[in-house]
Amino acid sequence: MILRLQARRFLCREAGCLKRTFAERLPGIVQPSARRSERLVDIQRHIALALGGEAGGRLVERLAMPVSADTLLRLATTAPRIDAPAPRVLGVDEWAWRKGHRYGTILV
């Protein structure tokens, strides 16, 4: 589906103005210079957070919203962070990949 929007253009009549034309903004529909609507970006971000890159790419292809797996991962990384409460219990596990040479520690 192709959605065609019509936005007004304004001309600056000031002689010293570096930017000669201005386009009308469409808040809530599309960001300035964007190629996708905010609603489509939100749907693709939810798919990226749920499935990841490759699996999400296959799903959006089937849903007729094709986008690359890399773009989905980029959308997932730009998702707003939700502050979780501080953990009450912390577990520590240590191990050796090669005794005397490489060790690992994980906090759970």
SULHULIN-V395586 format. One record per backbone hydrogen bond with DSSP energy under -0.5 kcal/mol. NH is the residue of the N-H (numbers start at 1). CO is the residue of the C=O. E is the energy in kcal/mol with one decimal. If there is no record, write none. Layout:
BEGIN
((NH,CO,E) (NH,CO,E))
END
This chain:
BEGIN
((3,1,-0.5) (4,2,-0.6) (5,3,-0.6) (7,5,-0.6) (10,22,-3.7) (12,20,-3.0) (13,11,-0.6) (17,14,-1.1) (20,18,-0.7) (22,10,-2.9) (24,8,-2.5) (29,26,-1.7) (30,26,-2.1) (34,31,-1.8) (38,29,-2.5) (41,37,-2.2) (42,38,-2.1) (43,39,-2.1) (44,40,-2.7) (45,41,-2.3) (46,42,-2.1) (47,43,-2.1) (48,44,-2.3) (49,45,-2.4) (50,46,-1.8) (51,47,-2.9) (52,47,-0.6) (52,48,-1.4) (57,53,-2.4) (58,54,-2.0) (59,55,-1.9) (60,56,-2.7) (61,57,-1.5) (62,58,-1.7) (63,59,-1.8) (64,61,-1.1) (65,60,-3.3) (72,68,-1.9) (73,69,-2.2) (74,70,-2.1) (75,71,-2.4) (76,72,-2.2) (77,73,-1.9) (78,74,-1.2) (79,76,-0.9) (83,81,-0.6) (84,82,-0.6) (93,106,-2.3) (95,104,-2.3) (97,102,-1.7) (98,102,-1.3) (101,98,-2.7) (102,98,-2.0) (104,95,-2.8) (106,93,-2.6) (108,91,-3.0) (108,106,-0.5))
END
